[in-house]
Amino acid sequence: MPYDVWKKQGFLRTTPGATVDYEYIAKELVEITERFDIEILNFDRWRIDIFKKEIRRVGLSLKMEQFGQGYKDMSPAMDKTEQLLLEGQINHANHPVLTMCAANAVVEQDPAGNRKLAKDKSTGRMDGMIALVMAAGALNNAKSTSGLDAFLKNPIMVGV
């Protein structure tokens, strides 16, 4: 995959070095919150304690909610993602990283018809699709309807 090209073209943000730099990510998130009104950040619990520590250290106050990768959380979010796609509410904008992630994604279904993205069956990286489904899950779980109609009138932008 041409990750270096995607980075140069602005389609991908990377951390410096060979490992995940949570401080760098927290600082990037501060910049993103200055550009966009983020109401909630869904997260997978893997290494979240390290990330939360860095979020506090940079002084970012952001509502965060755990979002599991199993059928319970993913299935309703998958349904919402499908609905948003079919209704034209998601603007993919030919984003090459999301295109790659979508091509690599594999959906797994249990006997009850619940669906989730199966990391262990994917053909490559699919993090962008997982993030998209988690974002749709946040929208699906929105407690407040103030501003929701206005939000839905504007398509979700991926890769901004």
Rosetta blueprint (number, residue, H / E / L):
1 M L
2 P L
3 Y H
4 D H
5 V H
6 W H
7 K H
8 K H
9 Q L
10 G L
11 F L
12 L L
13 R L
14 T L
15 T L
16 P L
17 G L
18 A L
19 T L
20 V L
21 D L
22 Y H
23 E H
24 Y H
25 I H
26 A H
27 K H
28 E H
29 L H
30 V H
31 E H
32 I H
33 T H
34 E H
35 R H
36 F L
37 D L
38 I L
39 E L
40 I L
41 L E
42 N E
43 F E
44 D L
45 R L
46 W L
47 R L
48 I H
49 D H
50 I H
51 F H
52 K H
53 K H
54 E H
55 I H
56 R H
57 R H
58 V L
59 G L
60 L L
61 S L
62 L L
63 K L
64 M E
65 E E
66 Q E
67 F L
68 G L
69 Q L
70 G L
71 Y H
72 K H
73 D H
74 M H
75 S H
76 P H
77 A H
78 M H
79 D H
80 K H
81 T H
82 E H
83 Q H
84 L H
85 L H
86 L H
87 E L
88 G L
89 Q L
90 I E
91 N E
92 H L
93 A L
94 N L
95 H L
96 P H
97 V H
98 L H
99 T H
100 M H
101 C H
102 A H
103 A H
104 N H
105 A L
106 V L
107 V E
108 E E
109 Q E
110 D L
111 P L
112 A L
113 G L
114 N L
115 R E
116 K E
117 L E
118 A L
119 K H
120 D H
121 K H
122 S L
123 T L
124 G L
125 R L
126 M L
127 D H
128 G H
129 M H
130 I H
131 A H
132 L H
133 V H
134 M H
135 A H
136 A H
137 G H
138 A H
139 L H
140 N H
141 N L
142 A L
143 K L
144 S L
145 T L
146 S L
147 G L
148 L H
149 D H
150 A H
151 F H
152 L H
153 K H
154 N L
155 P L
156 I E
157 M E
158 V L
159 G L
160 V L
